[in-house]
Amino acid sequence: MIKVVDQEKLVKELKFIEKALQAKMELDLFPQLAIGQRCRVMAGSLKGLEGVVISQNKRARVVLEVSILGRGAIMEIDADLLELCA
């Protein structure tokens, strides 16, 4: 449960999103993982895998680092499968 102190502001902001949806705008969730943030795959066959986000849209590009070698590999994955590493 979320305590809403300013109900009028919440309603106003939700109406903005509703208007954009009615106009058939394509919306993505925000905030997304920022470029440079360390992330972890939450589900699927790659669950638990960690890397660093280098770009993001609906699919994120993530660098899988091998720091001791100063190298890594880049993969693309659905951004919805990623969470911020603590």
Secondary structure by P-SEA (a helix, b strand, c coil): ccccccaaaaaaaaaaaaaaaaaccbbbbcccccccbbbbbcccccccbbbbbcccccbbbbbbcccccccbbbbbcccccccccc
